[in-house]
Amino acid sequence: MATLNQVRHDHANMARLLHVLLLRHESLEQGERPDFHLIREVVDYILDYMNAFVKPLERLYSEHQMARKFKAGEAGQQLAEDYQALRERLDLLSENIDMILLDAVVPMDRFADDLKAYLDAHLAYLRAEREQLFPFFREQLTEEEQKRLLDMLPDGAQANLARLKEDYPQLYEEFKAAPSPFA
């Protein structure tokens, strides 16, 4: 079962993975060719986590009166719109990586711009979650409701991270060296 600390830890891990992608973006900006297989793995990890995280939230929004009000409110609407835009950017990035790995011609400056736009959007979304969504959970949900939500959240994030560590030790070293957003 997930705990609030695990959710916070998962959030910090996501920020660190985004930092690793930011380093890849910087290498692209300097004209270097990054390891696109590694980028593919990170993007797949993020896609899997986002898919698993959103389903419980949607269930909460449909079942809980206060959550429906939050989602219908200005902050909730903005988060939903930001999530949709983020997901579209991530899907575009994923498609571009597939094309690159298939040796299709993808202009690296366009890929670098798409990667940077995605990173900026995801970091802003993480900040909005920390500042709006997580406080809502603490303030508006009972302990029992929080427990039910946490029970629905993905608990395989650590296992997926361990797989990345085994497959890409360099990635893991960069991940561990990345600054924590909660420091």
C-alpha positions in Angstrom: 0.0 0.0 0.0 1.2 3.5 -0.8 1.8 6.1 1.9 1.9 9.9 1.7 5.6 9.6 2.1 5.8 7.2 -0.9 3.8 9.6 -3.0 6.2 12.4 -2.0 9.1 10.1 -2.7 7.7 9.2 -6.1 7.2 12.9 -6.8 10.8 13.6 -6.0 12.0 10.7 -8.1 10.0 12.0 -11.1 11.7 15.4 -10.6 15.1 13.7 -10.6 14.3 11.7 -13.7 13.2 15.0 -15.4 16.6 16.4 -14.3 18.4 13.5 -16.1 16.4 14.3 -19.2 17.3 17.9 -18.8 21.0 16.9 -18.9 20.2 15.0 -22.2 18.6 18.2 -23.5 21.7 20.2 -22.6 23.9 17.7 -24.5 21.6 18.0 -27.5 22.0 21.8 -27.3 25.8 21.3 -27.5 25.5 19.2 -30.6 26.0 15.9 -29.0 23.9 12.8 -29.6 22.4 11.4 -26.4 21.6 7.8 -25.7 18.1 7.6 -27.2 17.5 4.1 -25.8 18.0 5.5 -22.3 15.7 8.4 -23.1 13.1 5.8 -24.4 13.3 4.0 -21.0 12.8 7.1 -19.0 9.9 8.2 -21.1 8.3 4.7 -20.8 8.8 4.9 -17.1 7.0 8.3 -16.9 4.2 7.1 -19.2 3.6 4.0 -17.1 3.6 6.0 -13.9 1.3 8.7 -15.2 -1.2 6.1 -16.5 -1.2 4.3 -13.2 -1.5 7.6 -11.1 -4.3 9.2 -13.1 -6.8 6.3 -12.9 -7.1 6.5 -9.0 -7.4 10.3 -9.3 -10.3 10.0 -11.8 -12.0 7.5 -9.5 -11.6 9.9 -6.6 -13.0 12.7 -8.6 -16.0 10.7 -9.6 -16.7 9.3 -6.1 -16.0 12.2 -3.8 -18.1 15.3 -3.6 -15.2 17.6 -2.5 -12.9 16.1 -5.2 -15.6 16.8 -7.8 -15.7 20.4 -6.6 -12.0 20.7 -6.8 -11.9 19.3 -10.3 -14.7 21.6 -11.4 -13.0 24.6 -9.7 -10.5 26.9 -11.3 -7.4 25.1 -9.8 -8.8 21.7 -10.7 -9.7 22.8 -14.3 -6.2 24.2 -14.8 -4.5 21.1 -13.5 -6.7 19.0 -15.8 -5.8 21.2 -18.8 -2.1 21.2 -17.8 -2.2 17.4 -17.5 -3.7 17.0 -20.9 -1.2 19.4 -22.5 1.6 17.6 -20.7 0.4 14.2 -21.9 0.2 15.5 -25.5 3.8 16.7 -25.2 5.0 13.4 -23.8 3.2 11.4 -26.5 4.9 13.6 -29.2 8.2 13.1 -27.5 7.6 9.4 -27.4 6.7 9.3 -31.1 9.9 11.3 -32.0 12.1 8.9 -30.0 10.5 5.9 -31.8 11.2 7.6 -35.1 14.8 8.3 -34.1 15.4 4.7 -33.0 14.0 3.5 -36.3 16.6 5.7 -38.0 14.0 8.1 -39.5 15.1 11.6 -40.1 14.0 13.8 -37.2 15.6 17.3 -37.0 17.6 17.4 -33.8 16.8 21.0 -33.2 13.1 20.3 -33.3 13.5 17.3 -31.0 15.5 19.4 -28.6 12.8 22.0 -28.6 10.1 19.4 -28.0 12.1 17.9 -25.2 12.6 21.2 -23.5 8.9 22.2 -23.9 8.0 18.8 -22.3 10.5 19.2 -19.4 9.3 22.7 -18.7 5.6 21.6 -18.7 6.2 18.6 -16.5 8.2 20.5 -13.9 5.5 23.2 -13.8 2.9 20.4 -13.4 4.8 18.8 -10.5 5.0 22.2 -8.8 1.2 22.7 -9.3 0.6 19.2 -7.8 2.7 20.0 -4.8 1.1 23.4 -4.3 -2.5 22.6 -5.1 -3.4 19.0 -5.3 -1.5 17.5 -2.4 -2.7 20.2 0.0 -6.2 19.5 -1.1 -5.8 15.8 -0.2 -4.5 16.7 3.2 -7.1 19.4 3.9 -10.3 18.0 2.3 -10.1 14.3 2.6 -10.6 12.3 5.8 -7.9 9.9 6.9 -10.1 7.0 5.6 -10.5 8.7 2.2 -6.8 9.4 2.0 -6.1 5.7 2.8 -8.5 4.6 0.1 -6.8 6.9 -2.4 -3.3 5.7 -1.4 -4.5 2.0 -1.7 -5.3 2.7 -5.3 -2.0 4.4 -6.2 0.7 2.5 -8.1 3.2 0.7 -5.8 5.4 -0.6 -8.6 7.3 2.7 -9.1 10.2 1.5 -6.9 10.4 -1.8 -8.8 10.5 0.0 -12.2 13.2 2.3 -10.8 15.2 -0.7 -9.7 14.9 -2.1 -13.3 16.2 1.2 -14.7 19.1 0.9 -12.2 20.0 -2.5 -13.4 19.6 -1.8 -17.1 21.2 1.7 -17.0 23.7 2.1 -14.2 24.9 5.4 -15.6 21.3 6.7 -15.5 20.9 5.6 -11.9 24.1 7.4 -11.0 22.9 10.6 -12.6 19.5 10.1 -11.0 21.0 9.8 -7.5 23.2 12.9 -8.2 20.2 14.9 -9.3 19.0 17.6 -6.9 16.1 16.7 -4.7 13.1 19.1 -5.2 12.5 18.9 -1.4 16.0 19.8 -0.3 
